[in-house]
Amino acid sequence: MSVFVSAQWLTSRLESVVPVDASWFMPDVARDSYQEWQQRRLPGAIFFDFDGAIKDTQSTLPHMLPSAEEFARHMGKLGIAPQDTLVIYDTQGLFSAARVWWMCKVMGHENVFILDGGLPAWLAQNGPLEESAAKPRVEATYVSSFKPYRYIDGETLAAKLAAVNVIDVRPAARFNGTVPEPRDGVRAGHMPGAKNLPFASLTDQQGFVIDQTEARRVVLPLLSDTRLNVASCGSGVTACILAAVAEHYFGYPIAVYDGSWTEWGSHKTWPVTKEASTA
């Protein structure tokens, strides 16, 4: 199932798709993704603010998935209709774009893709840019159709932990608990039985998704044919890269643990270990 599309593919379809800038930076990075979108974007691109606006505003956790109704309201305000073909990109290559791809997929949007290599790939092939003030799209009517198999919450995961296959894409040092977590009050380590596949293993040095041969080597052996595959990370962003790669190459619709380690590591009774998995 195709998830990633090339800059060349997009060039010939700019008139018939909606580019979506999903750029987001970690809190310790001194960059403003919204300001950068205002200054430079793909032609017609809209900005999707999953960290500040399109989220569960009642949650104490960062950028959690909003309700289907709230998601539909935001999509409509952005001028996106259910039948639109969306191409998601970010300014880092492949980092936060997968999060918005997953949000759209879990809410039932069918035609949504990720620009492989993101804005850097677009610039490398001299793709056109808009640098003038962005023009808002006409508001649309949007209807969400939540797909529960693409999502899992902490309570459900804690109850079913022994019966699922968790793949944690945080860097190895965080997974093994040899460095402290960046957020205060979050325990170091990982879920018992979880496997580690650092998200950096899913892209090359230019920010392109790994090829199928490499995906068969590093991703496929970690996927289960008999248990629910669950992707987890720090706060639910980079886990979506694994979900996108697995679906693109192998057709596996991985469930993303939305709260990820920020939620799990903060919970007082959910188990945490630093021991290597024997699964």
C-alpha positions as CSV (number, residue, x, y, z in Angstrom):
1,M,0.0,0.0,0.0
2,S,1.6,3.2,-1.1
3,V,2.3,5.8,1.6
4,F,5.3,7.7,0.3
5,V,5.4,9.7,-2.9
6,S,8.4,11.4,-4.6
7,A,8.9,15.0,-5.3
8,Q,8.8,14.2,-9.0
9,W,5.4,12.5,-8.5
10,L,4.1,15.5,-6.7
11,T,5.4,18.0,-9.3
12,S,3.0,16.6,-11.9
13,R,0.0,16.6,-9.6
14,L,0.3,20.0,-7.8
15,E,-3.0,21.2,-9.3
16,S,-5.0,18.2,-8.0
17,V,-3.6,17.7,-4.5
18,V,-3.5,19.6,-1.3
19,P,0.0,19.9,0.2
20,V,0.1,20.0,4.0
21,D,3.0,21.3,6.0
22,A,3.2,19.2,9.2
23,S,6.5,20.6,10.4
24,W,7.1,20.4,14.2
25,F,10.2,20.8,16.3
26,M,11.2,19.4,19.7
27,P,10.8,22.0,22.4
28,D,14.5,22.4,22.7
29,V,14.9,23.4,19.0
30,A,14.8,27.2,18.5
31,R,12.7,27.2,15.3
32,D,9.1,28.2,14.6
33,S,7.4,25.9,12.2
34,Y,4.4,28.2,11.6
35,Q,6.6,31.2,10.9
36,E,8.7,29.2,8.5
37,W,5.5,28.0,6.7
38,Q,4.4,31.7,6.4
39,Q,7.7,32.6,4.8
40,R,8.1,29.6,2.5
41,R,5.9,26.7,1.5
42,L,4.9,24.4,-1.3
43,P,2.3,26.0,-3.6
44,G,-1.1,26.0,-2.0
45,A,0.2,24.3,1.2
46,I,-1.8,24.7,4.4
47,F,-0.3,24.5,7.9
48,F,-1.4,21.6,10.1
49,D,-0.8,22.6,13.8
50,F,-1.1,19.2,15.6
51,D,0.9,20.5,18.6
52,G,-0.9,23.7,19.3
53,A,-4.4,23.5,17.8
54,I,-5.5,20.2,16.3
55,K,-5.3,18.1,19.5
56,D,-7.1,17.0,22.6
57,T,-7.1,20.4,24.5
58,Q,-8.3,18.7,27.7
59,S,-5.3,16.3,27.9
60,T,-2.3,17.1,30.0
61,L,-0.2,15.1,27.5
62,P,1.4,16.8,24.5
63,H,-0.5,16.8,21.1
64,M,-2.9,14.0,21.8
65,L,-5.4,13.0,19.1
66,P,-8.6,15.1,19.3
67,S,-12.1,13.6,19.1
68,A,-13.4,12.6,15.7
69,E,-15.8,15.6,15.9
70,E,-13.0,18.1,16.7
71,F,-10.8,16.7,14.0
72,A,-13.6,17.1,11.5
73,R,-14.2,20.7,12.6
74,H,-10.5,21.6,12.2
75,M,-10.2,19.9,8.8
76,G,-13.3,21.8,7.6
77,K,-11.9,25.1,8.7
78,L,-8.7,24.3,6.9
79,G,-10.7,23.8,3.7
80,I,-10.1,20.1,3.5
81,A,-12.8,17.8,2.2
82,P,-12.9,14.0,2.7
83,Q,-12.3,13.4,-1.0
84,D,-9.2,15.6,-1.2
85,T,-5.9,14.0,-1.9
86,L,-3.4,15.2,0.7
87,V,0.4,15.1,0.5
88,I,2.0,15.7,3.9
89,Y,5.5,17.0,4.3
90,D,7.8,18.6,6.9
91,T,11.0,20.7,6.7
92,Q,13.2,18.0,8.2
93,G,12.8,15.3,5.6
94,L,10.8,12.7,7.4
95,F,10.0,13.5,11.0
96,S,6.7,15.0,12.0
97,A,4.9,14.5,8.6
98,A,4.1,10.9,9.5
99,R,2.2,12.1,12.6
100,V,-0.3,14.0,10.5
101,W,-0.5,11.2,8.0
102,W,-1.5,8.9,10.8
103,M,-4.0,11.3,12.3
104,C,-5.7,11.5,8.9
105,K,-5.7,7.7,8.4
106,V,-7.0,7.0,11.9
107,M,-9.8,9.5,11.2
108,G,-10.7,7.7,7.9
109,H,-9.1,9.9,5.3
110,E,-8.4,7.6,2.4
111,N,-6.2,9.6,0.0
112,V,-3.3,10.8,2.1
113,F,0.4,10.4,1.3
114,I,3.8,11.5,2.7
115,L,6.3,13.4,0.5
116,D,9.4,11.3,0.7
117,G,12.3,13.5,1.8
118,G,10.0,16.4,2.6
119,L,10.9,20.0,1.8
120,P,14.6,19.3,1.4
121,A,13.8,16.8,-1.4
122,W,11.4,19.4,-3.0
123,L,14.1,22.0,-2.9
124,A,16.7,19.6,-4.3
125,Q,14.7,19.2,-7.5
126,N,14.0,23.0,-7.7
127,G,10.3,22.6,-7.0
128,P,8.3,25.8,-7.0
129,L,7.6,27.7,-3.7
130,E,5.2,30.3,-2.4
131,E,6.8,33.1,-0.4
132,S,3.9,35.5,-0.4
133,A,1.1,35.7,2.1
134,A,-0.8,32.4,2.3
135,K,-4.3,32.4,0.9
136,P,-6.9,30.6,3.0
137,R,-8.9,27.9,1.4
138,V,-12.7,28.0,1.3
139,E,-14.1,26.2,4.4
140,A,-15.3,22.7,3.7
141,T,-17.6,20.1,5.2
142,Y,-15.6,17.2,6.7
143,V,-16.8,14.0,8.2
144,S,-14.5,11.7,10.2
145,S,-14.7,7.9,10.4
146,F,-12.6,6.8,13.3
147,K,-10.5,3.6,12.6
148,P,-9.9,2.0,16.1
149,Y,-7.4,-0.6,14.8
150,R,-5.0,2.2,14.1
151,Y,-5.0,3.6,17.7
152,I,-4.4,2.3,21.2
153,D,-4.6,4.2,24.5
154,G,-2.6,3.6,27.7
155,E,-5.3,1.8,29.7
156,T,-6.0,-0.6,26.9
157,L,-2.3,-1.3,26.3
158,A,-1.6,-1.8,30.0
159,A,-4.4,-4.4,30.2
160,K,-3.3,-6.2,27.1
161,L,0.5,-5.7,27.3
162,A,1.4,-9.5,27.4
163,A,-0.7,-10.1,24.3
164,V,0.6,-7.3,22.0
165,N,3.8,-6.7,20.2
166,V,5.2,-3.3,21.2
167,I,7.9,-1.7,19.0
168,D,9.5,1.4,20.7
169,V,11.3,3.7,18.3
170,R,13.0,5.9,20.9
171,P,16.9,6.0,20.7
172,A,18.5,3.0,22.3
173,A,19.9,4.9,25.3
174,R,16.4,6.0,26.2
175,F,14.9,2.6,25.6
176,N,17.5,1.0,27.8
177,G,17.2,3.6,30.4
178,T,20.9,4.6,30.4
179,V,20.0,8.3,30.1
180,P,17.3,10.2,31.9
181,E,14.1,11.1,30.1
182,P,13.9,14.6,28.8
183,R,10.5,15.3,30.5
184,D,10.4,15.7,34.3
185,G,8.7,13.0,36.2
186,V,9.0,10.4,33.5
187,R,10.7,7.1,34.4
188,A,13.6,5.8,32.3
189,G,13.4,2.4,30.6
190,H,10.7,0.6,28.5
191,M,7.7,-1.6,28.7
192,P,8.4,-5.3,29.5
193,G,8.6,-7.3,26.3
194,A,8.9,-4.3,24.1
195,K,11.4,-4.3,21.2
196,N,13.6,-1.4,20.2
197,L,13.9,0.1,16.7
198,P,15.2,3.6,16.8
199,F,13.3,5.8,14.4
200,A,16.6,7.1,12.9
201,S,16.9,3.5,11.4
202,L,13.9,4.2,9.2
203,T,15.5,7.0,7.2
204,D,18.7,7.6,5.4
205,Q,21.1,10.6,6.0
206,Q,19.1,12.7,3.5
207,G,15.8,12.2,5.3
208,F,14.4,9.7,2.8
209,V,12.5,6.6,3.9
210,I,14.7,3.5,3.8
211,D,14.2,1.2,0.7
212,Q,12.3,-2.0,0.8
213,T,15.5,-4.2,1.1
214,E,16.5,-2.3,4.3
215,A,12.9,-2.3,5.6
216,R,12.8,-6.1,5.2
217,R,16.0,-6.3,7.2
218,V,15.2,-4.0,10.1
219,V,11.4,-3.7,10.3
220,L,9.9,-6.9,9.1
221,P,11.6,-9.2,11.6
222,L,10.0,-7.2,14.4
223,L,6.5,-7.4,13.2
224,S,4.1,-10.0,14.4
225,D,1.6,-12.0,12.3
226,T,-0.3,-13.1,15.4
227,R,-0.3,-10.2,17.8
228,L,-1.4,-6.6,17.5
229,N,1.6,-4.5,16.5
230,V,1.9,-1.3,18.5
231,A,4.3,1.5,17.7
232,S,5.4,3.7,20.6
233,C,7.9,6.6,21.0
234,G,8.4,9.6,23.3
235,S,5.1,11.5,22.7
236,G,3.4,9.8,19.7
237,V,5.2,11.5,16.8
238,T,8.0,9.3,15.6
239,A,6.1,6.2,16.3
240,C,4.0,7.2,13.3
241,I,7.1,6.9,11.1
242,L,7.2,3.2,11.8
243,A,3.5,2.9,11.1
244,A,4.0,4.6,7.8
245,V,7.0,2.4,6.8
246,A,5.3,-0.8,7.8
247,E,2.2,0.0,5.9
248,H,4.0,1.3,2.8
249,Y,6.2,-1.8,2.4
250,F,4.3,-4.6,4.1
251,G,0.6,-3.6,4.4
252,Y,0.7,-3.8,8.1
253,P,-1.7,-1.2,9.7
254,I,0.2,-0.7,13.0
255,A,-1.6,0.8,16.0
256,V,0.0,3.9,17.4
257,Y,0.1,4.3,21.2
258,D,-0.8,8.0,21.3
259,G,0.4,8.8,24.8
260,S,3.6,6.8,24.3
261,W,6.4,7.0,26.8
262,T,5.4,10.4,28.1
263,E,2.2,8.8,29.5
264,W,3.5,5.3,30.3
265,G,6.7,6.5,32.1
266,S,4.6,9.0,34.1
267,H,2.2,6.4,35.4
268,K,2.9,5.2,38.9
269,T,1.8,1.5,38.5
270,W,2.4,0.6,34.9
271,P,5.5,-1.6,34.7
272,V,8.9,-0.3,33.5
273,T,12.0,-2.3,32.9
274,K,15.6,-1.8,31.7
275,E,16.0,-5.5,30.8
276,A,16.5,-6.6,27.2
277,S,13.4,-8.2,25.6
278,T,13.4,-11.9,25.1
279,A,10.4,-11.8,22.8
